[in-house]
Structure formats: structure tokens, C-alpha cells
Amino acid sequence: MASYNSNQLYGAGAPIEALTSGSTYTFTLTSPISGSTYFTLETVRNPIGYYDSTSATTARGTFGSLTNVTGLVSSSYIFSVVVQPGGGSFTFTPAANVAASGSFLRGTGGISLTIS
């Protein structure tokens, strides 16, 4: 699968690779040794900046194996976690196919991400 560095995840973020519904993916986040960081997956918004009935539900699915990751907040369109110092990981099984570039991956605090 893919890896994303801190520069790619910062600000507007990086477009996601395609994920297959029902397959389980491990998100491994590496972060600095001190301070908490944040990671978000967000569906692309419509042209006026909102989610509507035509928006893909790319964040809908099952989460598991949260290791050194807390504060999971999710909806059908976005999920976010707090990554503890040093990094962490979790699994995500999407309920629907996630199209390449259908969502953006974002991170703060210098984290990097590998999806496997």
C-alpha cells in the first residue's frame, strides 16, 4: 500500500489511495517522541464546502486494534484520532469502497503514515 510523510499530511493533506470495502487496513502512524498529534481522514466536500446526499461515505466502517491512539471521533464522512507520543496504529475496515482521491489524509505535529 502507500506511505505518506509529514509534509504530505500537513495542511490540505494528501489524497487517499483506493480502499476496498470489507478489507481490513492497518494505519500505522509515526510521530515525534513528545506531544500528541492528530490524524484525520475526510471525504472530499461538495463545491460549496459541505457534505450532502451525493457525498461518499468514505469514513463509515469498523475500527479496531487501537494501539497508542485515543479519542476516536467518526461520522460517515470523517474520522479523527489523537496519536500518542511516539506513534500508534489502528485498523479500519471500510463499509464501502473508497475511491482514490475520494478522501484526504491529514496530520499535525510531524506525523507520517503507512497504510498496509
Sequence and secondary structure as in RCSB ss.txt:
>XXXX:A:sequence
MASYNSNQLYGAGAPIEALTSGSTYTFTLTSPISGSTYFTLETVRNPIGYYDSTSATTARGTFGSLTNVTGLVSS
SYIFSVVVQPGGGSFTFTPAANVAASGSFLRGTGGISLTIS
>XXXX:A:secstr
  EE HHHHSTT EE   B TT  EEEEEE  SSS EEEEEEE   TTS   TTS  TT EEEEEEESEEEEEE 
SSEEEEEE TT EEEEEEESS B TTSEEEEE TT EEEE 
